[in-house]
Amino acid sequence: MALDIKKLIEEAIKEEREAQINYQQAANEASDPETKAFFEQLVREEMAHERRLRERLMAIKLIQGS
């Protein structure tokens, strides 16, 4: 079975988006500023992960011509 790197990256992007939503919800529900800031930082980190994955996916699509 061939490894479909595009599908794997697309799934990872989906997981990063879900993590962002979950962390943002936790930030919104946080009762103290430290906890809110912690979850907001996690949201930013997940956004950076998503950006890098999207860049790699675009590069792969360009190389493969699809």
DSSP file (Angstrom, degrees, kcal/mol; ACC not computed):
  #  RESIDUE AA STRUCTURE BP1 BP2  ACC     N-H-->O    O-->H-N    N-H-->O    O-->H-N    TCO  KAPPA ALPHA  PHI   PSI    X-CA   Y-CA   Z-CA
    1    1 A M              0   0    0      0, 0.0     2,-0.2     0, 0.0     0, 0.0   0.000 360.0 360.0 360.0 124.6    0.0    0.0    0.0
    2    2 A A        -     0   0    0      1,-0.1     2,-0.5     2,-0.0     0, 0.0  -0.460 360.0-116.1 -75.3 143.1    1.5    3.3   -1.1
    3    3 A L        -     0   0    0     -2,-0.2     2,-1.1     1,-0.1     3,-0.1  -0.687  21.1-152.1 -78.8 121.3    1.8    6.1    1.4
    4    4 A D     >  -     0   0    0     -2,-0.5     4,-2.1     1,-0.2     3,-0.2  -0.770  14.7-178.3 -98.4  91.7   -0.4    9.0    0.4
    5    5 A I  H  > S+     0   0    0     -2,-1.1     4,-2.5     1,-0.2     5,-0.2   0.839  78.5  57.4 -62.1 -35.2    1.4   11.9    1.9
    6    6 A K  H  > S+     0   0    0      1,-0.2     4,-2.6     2,-0.2    -1,-0.2   0.931 107.9  46.6 -62.4 -44.3   -1.2   14.5    0.7
    7    7 A K  H  > S+     0   0    0      1,-0.2     4,-2.2     2,-0.2    -2,-0.2   0.895 111.9  51.6 -64.9 -38.9   -4.0   12.6    2.5
    8    8 A L  H  X S+     0   0    0     -4,-2.1     4,-2.2     2,-0.2    -1,-0.2   0.917 112.1  45.5 -63.5 -42.9   -1.9   12.4    5.7
    9    9 A I  H  X S+     0   0    0     -4,-2.5     4,-2.5     2,-0.2    -2,-0.2   0.908 111.1  52.9 -67.8 -41.2   -1.1   16.1    5.7
   10   10 A E  H  X S+     0   0    0     -4,-2.6     4,-2.0     1,-0.2    -1,-0.2   0.897 110.4  48.1 -60.6 -39.4   -4.7   17.0    5.0
   11   11 A E  H  X S+     0   0    0     -4,-2.2     4,-2.2     2,-0.2    -1,-0.2   0.900 110.3  51.6 -66.8 -40.7   -5.8   14.8    8.0
   12   12 A A  H  X S+     0   0    0     -4,-2.2     4,-2.3     2,-0.2    -2,-0.2   0.891 107.9  52.3 -63.3 -38.8   -3.1   16.5   10.1
   13   13 A I  H  X S+     0   0    0     -4,-2.5     4,-2.4     2,-0.2    -1,-0.2   0.927 108.4  51.1 -61.3 -44.8   -4.4   19.9    9.1
   14   14 A K  H  X S+     0   0    0     -4,-2.0     4,-2.2     1,-0.2    -2,-0.2   0.912 110.3  49.1 -58.7 -43.3   -7.9   18.9   10.1
   15   15 A E  H  X S+     0   0    0     -4,-2.2     4,-2.2     2,-0.2    -1,-0.2   0.873 109.0  52.5 -65.8 -37.6   -6.6   17.7   13.5
   16   16 A E  H  X S+     0   0    0     -4,-2.3     4,-2.3     2,-0.2    -1,-0.2   0.914 109.6  49.6 -63.4 -42.3   -4.8   21.0   14.0
   17   17 A R  H  X S+     0   0    0     -4,-2.4     4,-2.2     2,-0.2    -2,-0.2   0.912 110.4  50.1 -62.7 -43.0   -8.0   22.9   13.3
   18   18 A E  H  X S+     0   0    0     -4,-2.2     4,-2.4     1,-0.2    -1,-0.2   0.899 109.7  51.0 -62.8 -40.1   -9.9   20.8   15.8
   19   19 A A  H  X S+     0   0    0     -4,-2.2     4,-3.0     2,-0.2     5,-0.3   0.908 108.1  52.8 -63.5 -41.5   -7.2   21.4   18.4
   20   20 A Q  H  X S+     0   0    0     -4,-2.3     4,-2.6     1,-0.2     5,-0.2   0.927 110.1  47.7 -58.8 -45.3   -7.5   25.2   17.8
   21   21 A I  H  X S+     0   0    0     -4,-2.2     4,-2.3     2,-0.2    -2,-0.2   0.927 113.8  47.1 -62.1 -45.6  -11.3   25.1   18.3
   22   22 A N  H  X S+     0   0    0     -4,-2.4     4,-2.2     1,-0.2    -2,-0.2   0.919 114.2  46.2 -63.8 -44.4  -10.9   23.0   21.5
   23   23 A Y  H  X S+     0   0    0     -4,-3.0     4,-2.5     2,-0.2    -1,-0.2   0.883 111.8  51.5 -67.7 -37.1   -8.2   25.3   22.9
   24   24 A Q  H  X S+     0   0    0     -4,-2.6     4,-2.6    -5,-0.3    -1,-0.2   0.905 109.2  50.7 -66.0 -39.4  -10.1   28.4   22.0
   25   25 A Q  H  X S+     0   0    0     -4,-2.3     4,-1.6    -5,-0.2    -2,-0.2   0.920 110.5  49.4 -61.9 -42.7  -13.2   27.0   23.8
   26   26 A A  H  X S+     0   0    0     -4,-2.2     4,-0.9     1,-0.2    -2,-0.2   0.899 110.7  50.5 -63.3 -39.7  -11.1   26.3   26.8
   27   27 A A  H >< S+     0   0    0     -4,-2.5     3,-0.7     1,-0.2    -2,-0.2   0.921 109.4  50.9 -62.9 -43.3   -9.7   29.8   26.7
   28   28 A N  H 3< S+     0   0    0     -4,-2.6    -1,-0.2     1,-0.2    -2,-0.2   0.821 114.5  43.9 -63.6 -30.3  -13.2   31.3   26.5
   29   29 A E  H 3< S+     0   0    0     -4,-1.6    -1,-0.2    -5,-0.2    -2,-0.2   0.527  85.7 119.8 -92.5  -7.3  -14.3   29.2   29.5
   30   30 A A    <<  -     0   0    0     -4,-0.9    -3,-0.0    -3,-0.7    -4,-0.0  -0.314  50.5-157.1 -63.5 139.5  -11.2   29.9   31.6
   31   31 A S  S    S+     0   0    0      1,-0.0    -1,-0.1     5,-0.0    -4,-0.0   0.584  72.9  49.7 -95.0 -11.1  -11.9   31.6   34.9
   32   32 A D  S  > S-     0   0    0      1,-0.1     4,-2.2     0, 0.0     5,-0.2  -0.950  80.8-122.1-130.1 152.7   -8.5   33.1   35.4
   33   33 A P  H  > S+     0   0    0      0, 0.0     4,-2.7     0, 0.0     5,-0.2   0.836 108.6  55.4 -60.7 -36.5   -6.2   35.2   33.2
   34   34 A E  H  > S+     0   0    0      2,-0.2     4,-2.2     1,-0.2     5,-0.1   0.931 110.5  44.2 -64.1 -45.1   -3.2   32.7   33.4
   35   35 A T  H  > S+     0   0    0      2,-0.2     4,-2.3     1,-0.2     5,-0.2   0.913 113.6  51.3 -65.9 -42.4   -5.3   29.8   32.2
   36   36 A K  H  X S+     0   0    0     -4,-2.2     4,-2.3     1,-0.2    -2,-0.2   0.933 111.2  47.7 -58.9 -46.8   -6.9   31.9   29.5
   37   37 A A  H  X S+     0   0    0     -4,-2.7     4,-2.2     1,-0.2    -1,-0.2   0.881 109.3  54.7 -62.8 -39.0   -3.4   33.0   28.3
   38   38 A F  H  X S+     0   0    0     -4,-2.2     4,-1.9     1,-0.2    -1,-0.2   0.944 111.6  42.5 -59.7 -50.1   -2.1   29.5   28.4
   39   39 A F  H  X S+     0   0    0     -4,-2.3     4,-2.1     1,-0.2    -1,-0.2   0.858 111.6  55.0 -68.8 -34.1   -4.9   28.2   26.1
   40   40 A E  H  X S+     0   0    0     -4,-2.3     4,-2.0    -5,-0.2    -1,-0.2   0.879 107.0  51.5 -64.8 -36.2   -4.6   31.2   23.8
   41   41 A Q  H  X S+     0   0    0     -4,-2.2     4,-2.3     2,-0.2    -2,-0.2   0.905 107.7  52.3 -65.0 -41.1   -0.9   30.4   23.4
   42   42 A L  H  X S+     0   0    0     -4,-1.9     4,-2.4     1,-0.2    -2,-0.2   0.887 106.5  53.7 -61.9 -38.3   -1.8   26.8   22.5
   43   43 A V  H  X S+     0   0    0     -4,-2.1     4,-2.2     2,-0.2    -1,-0.2   0.942 109.2  48.4 -59.7 -47.1   -4.2   28.2   19.8
   44   44 A R  H  X S+     0   0    0     -4,-2.0     4,-2.0     1,-0.2    -2,-0.2   0.890 110.8  50.8 -61.7 -39.7   -1.4   30.2   18.3
   45   45 A E  H  X S+     0   0    0     -4,-2.3     4,-2.2     1,-0.2    -1,-0.2   0.912 110.2  48.7 -64.8 -42.1    0.9   27.2   18.3
   46   46 A E  H  X S+     0   0    0     -4,-2.4     4,-2.5     1,-0.2    -1,-0.2   0.866 109.0  54.1 -66.1 -35.1   -1.7   25.1   16.6
   47   47 A M  H  X S+     0   0    0     -4,-2.2     4,-2.4     2,-0.2    -1,-0.2   0.898 108.1  49.7 -64.1 -39.8   -2.2   27.8   14.0
   48   48 A A  H  X S+     0   0    0     -4,-2.0     4,-2.3     2,-0.2    -2,-0.2   0.902 110.1  50.6 -65.5 -40.5    1.5   27.9   13.3
   49   49 A H  H  X S+     0   0    0     -4,-2.2     4,-2.5     1,-0.2    -2,-0.2   0.938 110.4  49.7 -60.8 -46.0    1.5   24.1   12.9
   50   50 A E  H  X S+     0   0    0     -4,-2.5     4,-2.7     1,-0.2    -2,-0.2   0.918 109.2  52.1 -59.8 -44.0   -1.4   24.3   10.5
   51   51 A R  H  X S+     0   0    0     -4,-2.4     4,-2.3     1,-0.2    -1,-0.2   0.923 110.5  47.5 -58.5 -46.0    0.4   27.0    8.5
   52   52 A R  H  X S+     0   0    0     -4,-2.3     4,-2.2     1,-0.2    -1,-0.2   0.905 112.0  49.8 -64.1 -41.0    3.5   24.9    8.1
   53   53 A L  H  X S+     0   0    0     -4,-2.5     4,-2.6     1,-0.2    -1,-0.2   0.915 110.3  50.2 -63.8 -42.2    1.4   21.8    7.1
   54   54 A R  H  X S+     0   0    0     -4,-2.7     4,-2.4     1,-0.2    -2,-0.2   0.893 109.5  51.5 -63.4 -39.0   -0.4   23.9    4.5
   55   55 A E  H  X S+     0   0    0     -4,-2.3     4,-2.1     2,-0.2    -1,-0.2   0.916 112.0  46.3 -62.7 -43.3    2.9   25.2    3.1
   56   56 A R  H  X S+     0   0    0     -4,-2.2     4,-2.5     2,-0.2    -2,-0.2   0.896 111.3  51.9 -66.8 -39.8    4.2   21.6    2.8
   57   57 A L  H  X S+     0   0    0     -4,-2.6     4,-2.5     2,-0.2    -2,-0.2   0.918 109.9  49.3 -62.3 -43.2    1.0   20.4    1.2
   58   58 A M  H  X S+     0   0    0     -4,-2.4     4,-2.3     1,-0.2    -1,-0.2   0.911 110.7  50.4 -62.4 -42.0    1.2   23.2   -1.4
   59   59 A A  H  X S+     0   0    0     -4,-2.1     4,-2.4     2,-0.2    -2,-0.2   0.911 110.7  48.9 -63.3 -42.2    4.8   22.3   -2.1
   60   60 A I  H  X S+     0   0    0     -4,-2.5     4,-2.7     1,-0.2     5,-0.2   0.914 110.4  50.9 -63.4 -42.8    4.0   18.7   -2.6
   61   61 A K  H  X>S+     0   0    0     -4,-2.5     5,-1.9     1,-0.2     4,-1.1   0.889 110.8  49.3 -63.8 -38.2    1.1   19.5   -4.9
   62   62 A L  H  <5S+     0   0    0     -4,-2.3    -2,-0.2     2,-0.2    -1,-0.2   0.918 112.8  46.8 -65.6 -42.8    3.4   21.8   -7.0
   63   63 A I  H  <5S+     0   0    0     -4,-2.4    -2,-0.2     1,-0.2    -1,-0.2   0.904 118.0  41.5 -65.2 -41.7    6.0   19.0   -7.2
   64   64 A Q  H  <5S-     0   0    0     -4,-2.7    -1,-0.2    -5,-0.2    -2,-0.2   0.595 107.2-126.4 -84.0 -11.1    3.5   16.4   -8.2
   65   65 A G  T  <5       0   0    0     -4,-1.1    -3,-0.2    -5,-0.2    -4,-0.1   0.831 360.0 360.0  71.5  31.4    1.6   18.7  -10.5
   66   66 A S      <       0   0    0     -5,-1.9    -4,-0.2    -6,-0.2    -5,-0.1   0.365 360.0 360.0-142.1 360.0   -1.8   18.1   -8.8
